[in-house]
Amino acid sequence: MLDLKYFCAMKELNLPTYAFKLTRTEDQTQIFDEVRRKWVVLTPEEWVRQHVLIYLRDSLGYPGGLLQVEGSLKLNGMKRRADVVAYDRSGKPFLLIECKAPEVALSQKVLDQAARYHLVLGVPYILITNGLEHFCIDTTSEGRPQYLHSIPVFPT
């Protein structure tokens, strides 16, 4: 395992830190994605995604086998990819996560993107994050969706 500070200049996030597996190939730094079980190019967005995945697994009890990374979905006849979808034990989508790089503001545009994916998946919860800010929304409440103070733990 390599020390990140000697490898790349990724921003410290508002999530717990983890000892990620990193490697360098030619001109790219890669990080090992434990959910997909493969090396992926380390981009700022991927840095956020990997932190969120480990946080869900280690702190909130989400089984790694029920997390789908960059899953394909069809929206208005076009193929799209959801950053992360967490499923419950019955196989229903439970939490949709849209990750952005730390320098990307969590704007209405980002929320609209997640909301469009929600139309296809029908998840009870949506999380948008850039690793510094996190907004979690309960879509099941009566009337309008409600912002939550925290990300829901995995349902038992």
C-alpha positions in Angstrom: 0.0 0.0 0.0 1.3 3.4 -0.9 1.0 6.7 1.0 -1.4 8.9 -0.8 0.4 12.1 -0.1 3.3 10.9 -2.2 1.1 9.6 -5.0 -1.5 12.3 -5.8 -3.0 15.4 -4.5 -6.5 14.4 -3.5 -8.5 16.7 -1.3 -9.3 15.7 2.3 -13.0 15.0 2.5 -15.7 15.4 5.2 -15.8 11.6 5.6 -13.7 9.2 7.6 -10.3 8.5 6.1 -9.4 4.9 5.0 -6.3 3.1 4.1 -7.0 2.7 0.4 -4.9 0.5 -1.9 -3.3 2.7 -4.5 -1.0 1.9 -7.4 0.7 3.9 -10.1 0.8 2.8 -13.8 2.6 4.9 -16.3 0.8 8.3 -15.9 -2.2 7.2 -13.9 -2.9 6.6 -10.2 -5.4 3.9 -9.6 -7.4 2.9 -6.5 -8.7 -0.5 -5.7 -12.5 -0.6 -5.7 -13.5 -3.2 -3.1 -17.1 -3.4 -4.4 -16.3 -3.9 -8.0 -13.1 -5.8 -7.0 -10.9 -4.1 -9.6 -8.5 -1.2 -10.0 -10.0 2.0 -11.3 -8.4 5.3 -12.3 -8.3 7.7 -9.4 -10.2 10.9 -10.3 -11.6 13.4 -7.8 -15.1 11.9 -8.3 -13.8 8.4 -7.8 -12.0 9.6 -4.6 -15.4 10.7 -3.3 -17.2 7.5 -4.4 -14.6 5.2 -2.7 -15.0 7.1 0.5 -18.7 6.9 0.4 -18.7 3.2 -0.4 -16.4 2.4 2.5 -18.4 4.7 4.8 -21.7 2.9 3.9 -20.1 -0.5 4.5 -18.0 0.1 7.6 -20.1 2.8 9.4 -23.7 2.2 8.3 -23.8 -1.5 7.8 -24.4 -1.8 4.1 -23.3 -5.1 2.8 -20.8 -4.7 -0.1 -22.6 -7.3 -2.1 -25.7 -5.1 -2.1 -23.9 -2.0 -3.5 -23.9 -1.5 -7.2 -21.4 0.9 -8.7 -22.0 2.7 -12.0 -25.1 0.5 -12.7 -26.7 1.0 -16.0 -30.3 2.3 -16.3 -32.5 3.6 -19.1 -34.0 7.0 -18.9 -36.2 8.2 -21.7 -34.7 5.5 -23.9 -31.1 6.6 -23.2 -28.5 4.7 -21.2 -27.3 6.3 -18.0 -25.2 5.2 -15.1 -26.0 5.7 -11.5 -22.9 6.3 -9.4 -24.0 4.0 -6.5 -27.2 2.2 -5.8 -27.7 0.4 -2.5 -30.2 -2.4 -2.4 -32.1 -3.8 0.6 -32.1 -7.5 1.4 -35.1 -8.1 -0.8 -33.3 -6.7 -3.8 -35.2 -3.4 -4.0 -33.2 -0.2 -4.6 -33.0 1.6 -1.3 -30.5 4.4 -1.6 -29.4 6.2 -4.8 -26.1 8.1 -4.5 -24.8 10.7 -6.9 -21.1 11.6 -6.3 -19.4 14.7 -7.6 -15.8 15.8 -7.4 -15.1 18.1 -4.3 -14.8 21.2 -6.5 -18.3 20.6 -8.0 -21.0 22.5 -6.2 -24.1 20.5 -5.2 -26.5 22.5 -7.2 -30.1 22.1 -8.4 -28.7 20.6 -11.5 -27.0 17.8 -9.5 -30.2 17.2 -7.6 -32.2 17.1 -10.8 -29.9 14.5 -12.2 -30.4 12.3 -9.1 -34.2 12.9 -9.2 -34.3 11.7 -12.9 -32.6 8.5 -11.8 -35.1 8.2 -9.0 -37.9 8.2 -11.5 -36.5 5.0 -12.9 -35.4 3.3 -9.7 -38.0 4.6 -7.2 -35.6 4.6 -4.2 -36.8 5.8 -0.8 -33.6 7.8 -0.3 -31.3 9.9 -2.4 -27.9 11.1 -1.4 -25.9 13.7 -3.3 -22.3 14.4 -2.2 -19.1 16.0 -3.3 -17.3 14.6 -0.3 -17.4 17.9 1.5 -21.2 18.4 1.6 -23.8 15.7 1.7 -27.6 16.1 1.2 -29.8 13.1 1.9 -33.5 13.2 0.9 -36.3 11.0 2.0 -38.6 10.6 -1.0 -41.3 8.6 0.9 -42.6 11.4 3.1 -46.1 12.8 2.4 -46.2 15.8 0.2 -42.7 16.9 -0.7 -39.4 15.1 -0.1 -37.7 15.8 3.2 -34.0 16.5 3.8 -32.5 14.3 6.5 -29.8 15.1 9.0 -27.9 11.9 8.3 -27.7 9.0 5.8 -30.0 6.1 6.8 -28.3 3.0 8.2 -28.9 -0.2 6.3 -32.4 -1.6 7.0 -32.5 -4.8 8.9 
